[in-house]
Amino acid sequence: MPKTKNIIIFLVIAIILILIYTFFIKSSPDTDTLISSTPSPLTLASDITSTTGISDKNSLVAQDLLTLLLNVTNIKLNDAIFSDMAFNSLHDSSITLIPDGNEGRPNPFAPIGNDIIASVVNITDTSNTPNADITTPVKP
């Protein structure tokens, strides 16, 4: 009797878990929410999609996008804010950052020991300038 009781309890728990999965966890099939049943009144979008050979699904998306873009061109901005006293009283408070001089390796991805470091080498020249400071790459 206890063995049959355990099997029945196990089956009831399994059925409950399957029902929970099917009703709450399993996602429903994707439906296309971007497709509308009414065609857009824009003839320009339909002309573009008919000449480019885009499918019906993509043409509706293209029509919606084109309608949105045409609505963006109708936006008018009020430029009275630029003559306002509050705008004219604004000032730039940016900070100029000065490097410390210890920024690290010139190429952090190069293998260690292959860095070319530019240093100042004092070279004596026999021409008009007796001591010329020339920056040359030196391997450490």
N, C-alpha and C positions, 0 to 999 in steps of 0.2 A: 503494500500500500504506500509506504513512503517513497518508493521509487517512482510510482505512477504519479504521485502528487508532485514530485520534483519536475517530472517531464511536463506536466500540465502548467506549472508555474513558469517554467522556461519558455514554453510555447506562447503563453500569454504575454510575457515580457518581450519576446521577439516580435510578436504581432504589433504590440504597442510601439516599439521602436521603429518598425517599418512604416506604420501609419504616421508617426511624427516626422519621419524623414520625407515621406511623399507629400505631406501637406504643408510642412513648415520650412524644411531645409532645402529641398530640391527647388531649383529656380525654374520659373516658367519659361517656355520658349520665347526667344527674343522677337519682339514685334517692331517693325519699322515705324517709329514715331515721326520721322521727318517727311513722310509722304502724305500729302494732303489729297483729298478726293476732288477738290475744286481746283481747276486750273487757274494759274495766275493771270491777271488781265494784261500783263506785260507782253507785248508782241515782240519786243526786242530780244528778250530772253529766249522765246520760242524760235526766233529766227537764228539765233546763235547756236542753239542746241540742234536744230535741224540741219544746219550746214556742217557742224562738226561731227555728227554721227554719235552723239552721246545717248545712252539708253534712257528710257523713260524715267527710271528711278533717279538717275544722275541729273536728268534735265530738270526735274522738279527741285532738286537741291540747288542746281545752278540758278534757277529762276528765283528761289528764295534769297540766295546770296546776292544776286543782282538787284533785287528789290531793296534789300538792306543797304547795299552800297549806294544806290540812288537816293535813299533817304538820308544818308550821311552827307551828301552834297547840299542838302537843304538846310543844314545847321548854320545858324547865324550867331556869331559871338558879339557880345557887347563890349566894345573897347573903352568904355567910359572908366573902367577901373584904372587904366593907365594914367588918367589925369586926376585921380583921387589923391588927396593929401596923404592918406595912410600909405599908399603905394609909393609916393615920391619920398616919404620919410624913411623908407627901407634902406639899409646899407649892407655892404658885403662884409661879413665877419669870418671869412675863410682863413684857415691857418696854413702857412707854408711849412711843409715838412722838410726837414734837413736830414739827410742820411748820416748815420753815426760813423760810418767808415768800416764797420764790421758786418757787412751784409751777408757774408758767406762766400762760398765758392763761385767763380765766374760761371761754371757749368756744373750744376749739382748732379747731373746725370752721367758725367764722365767718370771713368774708373779712377779710383784714388791713386794719386801719383802722376797723373797725366795732365794736370792743370798747367796752363800757361799763364804765368803771372807777369804782368807788365810792371817793370820797376825802372827807376831812373838810374842810369849808369853814366858816370862821369868819364868821358873819353877825351884824351888829349889829342888835338888835331894840329898839324903843322901849318894850316892855312891861317887866315886872318883872325879867327877866333881861337884863342889858346885853349880855353876850356868850354866845350859845348855839352850842354845837357841833352842827351838823346834818349828817348824812351824806346827801349828795345825789349822784346819778349825774352824772358829768361826762364829756363826750366829749373825748378828747385832741386 
